[in-house]
Amino acid sequence: MVLYTPLSEVDIFPADQTAYDNTVITNYNQTPIKALKLENGSYQIIQVLSTDPSIYLHPDYQPGMQFNA
């Protein structure tokens, strides 16, 4: 069975919460994203939360990319 949902995999199948203690929802170039705040002050993209389909094709918004806010 395939389940189509806007929820992320972690919301459906919760993992160890200590790995996501530094998770924040922030804006990167006016696009809402879920990111992991790193020790050096930068952020690493976990999930894009945009409703604009063209954002998902942009290479700057790929999961794992790092940026400074």
N, C-alpha and C positions, 0 to 999 in steps of 0.2 A: 504494500500500500504506500502511496506517495502522499505526503502531507504538504500542501502549499500554504505557507504562513509567512507573515512579515517578521515573525520572531526569529532571533538568531538561534543557532544550534545550542549555544550555552544556556539560553533561556529555557529550552525544552529539556535538555540533558545537562543539569547543573554540574559543574566541575568543582574542584577544590576552590573555595572562595578566596583563600589567601593569595592565589595567583592574580586575582583581579582587584586587590585592595586599592591599587593606584589607578584604576580605570575612571576616566572622566568623559563627559560629553562636552565637546567644545566645537568651535567653528574654525575651519581652515579655509581661507579664501572665500568666506561667506557660505561655506558648505558645512552642515552639521555632520560631525563624525564622532565615533566612539574611539577613544585613544587611551593608550597606556602611558602614564607619565613616568619618564625614566629618571634615574638618579642625577644625570647631568643637566636636567631642566628641560630637555626636549621631549617630544611626544612621538609615539609610534602608533600608526593607524591600525586599529583592529577591525573596524567596520564603518562603512559609509552609510549615513542615514538620510540621504537625499532622495527626493522623488523625481529628480531630473535624470533620465536614462543616459544622457551624454556624459555625465560625471563619471559613471562607472567605466567608461572607455578611456578616460584621461589617465596617463601614466603616473601623474603626481598623487593620485588617490588610491593606489594599490595597497592592500594590506601588507604591513611590514615596513612601509616607507616611514622615514623619520622627518620631523619638521620642528621648527621653533615657533612658539606662539608669541 
